[in-house]
């Protein structure tokens, strides 16, 4: 009988000390030469391997394999099932998170100018609108201990001063002020299986007051199941996800758009103003700009013109 994808999985898992995802099984098969035993013309053989394993476990009661956990599912040999403890998945995810945390020569706050540039210049995000941002310093809050769950790292706004005629803006001001758009951003250097839940719900906690809220990261773990879980969170809670590209900042993109909210959460906004002077000043500046029909750029984050130079010199990155 010809050597099959299931044979590959069996040969890998009989030596593996822990359950593996189908992508991990294929990677080990490449490293140990098992993949050379099978002839496939497919461009994504690891997906074929995954499909065979899923079907095998689902439809064959006498399968040699068992599925462990969800999103991502891992596989192990049924004959070694007694080696799996109850918290095996949690321990594996913690180990992967530690391995996945890349040491970087920059701090999280060094990413703020890059996000400011992205919000202002990326047409796929701002749809041609001039969105300006403002860094909110946690250390200026009156209460410490849970500031990171209270307010975001950066906020932004859009006023249609260049797009609407003065008479329209004035009429809007006298009605419901719905031309103003407020944005909220929570930044992380990375998103992986070990930190995505806490990071996402931190963004939910401190960004749900705005019209649009986003969780922003540079390194986003590339795994189909992981990305599907991120998408599920976005669909459920509405906070979008942006990935900043350090090799080419202009290629940064919105992985999952935020759900737009028609109304602001005024109670949360008032609480933020009471506890953080930066946020209170930001709202005052936006109000002044709207009433004067002129944006005072000096009150907001600078837009760096040569962003690639900033990445290279400030972040010490010449390439991603």
C-alpha positions in Angstrom: 0.0 0.0 0.0 1.3 3.4 -0.9 2.7 5.7 1.8 -0.1 8.2 2.7 -0.6 11.5 4.5 -1.9 9.5 7.5 1.3 7.4 7.5 3.2 10.7 7.7 1.1 11.8 10.7 1.6 8.4 12.4 5.4 8.4 11.9 5.7 12.0 13.2 3.3 11.6 16.2 4.8 8.3 17.5 8.0 10.2 18.3 6.4 13.5 19.3 6.4 14.3 23.0 3.2 16.3 22.7 0.1 16.7 20.4 0.7 18.8 17.3 -1.3 20.8 14.8 -1.5 19.6 11.2 0.9 22.4 10.2 3.4 21.3 12.9 3.1 17.7 11.8 4.0 18.7 8.2 6.9 20.8 9.3 8.4 17.9 11.3 7.8 15.6 8.3 9.8 18.0 6.2 12.7 18.1 8.7 12.8 14.3 9.2 12.3 13.4 5.5 8.9 11.7 5.8 7.5 14.1 3.2 9.8 12.7 0.6 8.0 9.4 0.8 4.8 10.8 -0.6 4.3 12.3 -4.1 1.9 15.2 -4.1 1.3 18.0 -6.7 -0.6 20.2 -4.3 0.7 23.6 -3.4 -0.4 23.3 0.2 0.2 19.7 1.3 -0.1 20.6 5.0 -3.8 21.5 4.3 -4.3 18.1 2.6 -2.8 16.5 5.6 -5.1 18.5 7.9 -8.1 17.5 5.9 -7.2 13.8 6.0 -6.7 13.9 9.8 -9.9 15.8 10.5 -12.0 13.3 8.4 -10.2 10.3 9.8 -10.9 11.3 13.4 -14.5 12.4 12.7 -15.6 9.4 10.7 -13.5 6.5 12.0 -14.3 5.2 15.5 -11.2 3.0 15.3 -8.9 5.7 14.2 -5.3 5.6 15.4 -5.5 9.3 16.0 -7.3 11.5 18.6 -8.1 15.2 18.3 -7.0 17.4 21.3 -8.4 20.9 21.9 -10.0 23.4 19.5 -8.7 26.4 17.6 -6.2 25.2 16.9 -7.0 21.4 17.0 -4.0 19.2 17.7 -3.6 15.5 17.0 -2.0 12.7 18.9 -1.9 8.9 18.7 -4.8 7.1 20.5 -2.3 4.5 21.8 -0.5 7.3 23.7 -3.6 9.1 24.9 -2.8 8.2 28.6 0.3 10.5 28.2 -2.0 13.6 27.8 -2.9 15.4 31.0 -5.9 17.6 31.4 -4.1 20.9 31.0 -1.9 19.8 28.1 -3.3 22.4 25.7 -3.0 25.3 28.1 0.7 24.3 28.8 1.5 24.0 25.1 0.0 27.4 24.3 2.0 29.0 27.1 5.2 27.4 25.8 4.4 28.6 22.3 3.7 32.1 23.5 7.1 32.3 25.2 8.8 31.0 22.0 6.7 33.3 19.8 7.6 36.5 21.8 10.4 37.9 19.7 12.8 40.3 21.4 12.7 43.6 19.7 15.2 46.6 19.9 12.2 49.0 20.3 9.5 49.7 22.9 5.8 49.6 22.3 5.5 53.4 22.4 8.0 53.6 19.6 5.3 52.3 17.4 3.0 55.3 18.0 4.5 57.5 15.2 4.0 54.5 12.8 0.4 54.2 13.7 0.0 58.0 13.4 1.4 57.8 9.9 -0.8 54.8 9.0 -4.0 56.5 10.2 -3.2 59.7 8.3 -1.9 58.3 5.1 -3.2 54.8 4.4 -6.2 55.1 2.0 -7.4 51.6 2.7 -8.0 52.6 6.3 -8.9 56.2 6.2 -10.7 56.2 2.8 -9.1 59.4 1.8 -9.9 61.2 5.1 -7.3 63.0 7.2 -7.4 61.1 10.5 -5.1 62.6 13.2 -4.1 60.8 16.4 -3.0 61.7 19.9 -1.0 59.6 22.3 -2.6 59.1 25.7 0.0 58.6 28.5 -1.2 56.1 31.1 1.1 57.5 33.7 -0.8 60.8 33.7 -4.0 59.1 34.9 -5.2 60.0 38.4 -5.7 56.3 39.3 -3.1 53.6 38.8 -3.3 49.9 38.7 -5.9 49.4 35.9 -5.2 52.3 33.5 -4.3 50.0 30.7 -7.9 48.7 30.9 -9.4 52.1 31.2 -8.0 54.0 28.3 -6.3 53.1 25.0 -2.7 54.0 23.9 -3.8 56.4 21.2 -7.0 58.1 20.1 -7.9 59.7 16.7 -10.5 61.8 15.1 -11.7 63.0 11.7 -13.5 66.2 10.8 -14.8 66.8 7.3 -13.5 70.4 7.2 -11.8 69.9 3.8 -14.6 67.8 2.4 -17.8 69.7 3.3 -18.9 73.2 2.5 -18.8 75.6 5.5 -22.6 76.0 5.4 -23.0 72.2 5.7 -20.6 72.0 8.6 -22.4 74.8 10.4 -25.8 73.2 10.0 -24.3 69.9 11.2 -22.9 71.6 14.3 -26.4 72.9 15.1 -27.9 69.5 14.7 -26.3 66.4 16.1 -22.5 66.7 15.3 -22.5 63.4 13.6 -19.7 64.5 11.2 -17.1 64.0 14.0 -15.6 60.5 14.0 -13.6 59.3 17.0 -11.1 56.4 16.9 -9.4 54.4 19.6 -6.2 52.3 19.3 -4.6 49.7 21.6 -1.0 48.8 20.6 0.9 45.6 21.1 4.2 44.5 19.6 2.8 41.0 18.9 -0.3 38.9 19.0 0.0 35.2 19.5 -1.8 32.3 21.0 -0.6 33.2 24.5 -1.7 36.8 24.7 -4.4 37.4 22.1 -7.4 37.0 24.5 -6.1 39.4 27.1 -4.9 41.8 24.5 -8.3 41.8 22.6 -10.4 42.2 25.7 -8.2 44.9 26.9 -9.0 46.7 23.7 -12.7 46.0 24.1 -12.5 47.4 27.6 -10.8 50.7 26.7 -12.0 51.3 23.1 -15.7 50.6 23.1 -16.5 54.2 23.8 -15.4 55.3 20.3 -17.1 55.1 16.9 -14.3 52.6 15.9 -11.8 50.8 18.0 -8.8 48.8 16.9 -6.2 46.4 18.3 -2.9 47.1 16.6 0.2 44.8 16.4 3.4 44.3 14.4 3.8 40.6 14.7 0.6 38.7 14.2 0.9 34.9 14.4 0.2 33.4 11.0 -1.9 30.3 11.6 -5.3 29.6 9.9 -7.0 28.6 13.1 -5.5 31.5 15.0 -6.6 34.0 12.4 -10.1 32.5 12.4 -10.3 33.0 16.1 -9.3 36.6 15.7 -12.0 37.0 13.1 -14.6 35.4 15.4 -13.7 37.9 18.2 -14.0 40.8 15.8 -17.4 39.6 14.6 -18.6 39.2 18.2 -17.2 42.3 19.8 -16.5 44.7 17.0 -12.9 45.8 17.8 -10.9 45.6 14.5 -7.3 44.5 14.0 -4.5 46.3 12.2 -1.1 44.9 11.4 1.8 47.2 11.0 4.4 46.1 8.5 7.9 47.1 9.6 9.5 46.1 6.3 7.2 48.4 4.3 5.1 50.7 6.5 2.9 51.6 3.5 1.9 47.9 3.3 0.4 47.9 6.8 -3.2 46.9 6.6 -6.5 46.3 8.4 -6.7 42.6 8.9 -10.3 42.9 10.2 -12.3 46.1 10.1 -14.0 47.5 13.2 -17.7 47.6 13.5 -18.8 51.2 13.3 -20.9 52.5 16.1 -23.3 55.2 15.4 -23.3 56.5 19.0 -20.6 57.3 21.4 -20.5 56.0 25.0 -20.6 59.3 26.8 -20.4 57.8 30.3 -17.1 56.2 29.5 -15.9 59.3 27.7 -16.6 61.4 30.9 -14.8 58.9 33.1 -11.8 59.0 30.8 -11.8 62.8 31.0 -11.9 62.8 34.7 -9.0 60.4 35.1 -6.6 61.4 32.3 -5.7 65.0 31.3 -4.3 64.0 27.9 -7.7 62.6 26.9 -9.6 65.6 28.3 -7.2 67.9 26.4 -7.7 65.9 23.2 -11.5 66.4 23.4 -11.1 70.1 24.0 -8.8 70.4 21.0 -11.2 68.6 18.8 -14.1 70.8 20.0 -12.0 74.0 19.3 -11.1 72.7 15.8 -14.7 71.9 15.0 -16.0 75.3 16.1 -13.2 77.3 14.4 -13.4 75.1 11.3 -9.6 74.7 11.3 -7.5 71.8 12.5 -4.6 72.9 14.7 -2.1 70.1 13.7 0.4 71.1 16.4 -1.9 69.7 19.1 -1.8 66.2 17.8 0.9 63.6 17.0 3.4 64.6 14.3 3.2 62.8 11.0 6.7 61.7 10.1 7.4 62.2 6.4 10.2 59.8 6.1 8.7 56.9 8.0 11.1 54.3 6.6 14.1 56.3 8.0 12.3 56.4 11.3 11.9 52.6 11.3 15.5 52.1 10.4 17.1 54.6 12.8 14.7 54.8 15.8 13.5 51.2 15.8 16.9 49.9 14.7 15.3 47.8 11.9 16.7 47.8 8.5 14.5 44.9 7.4 11.7 42.9 8.8 
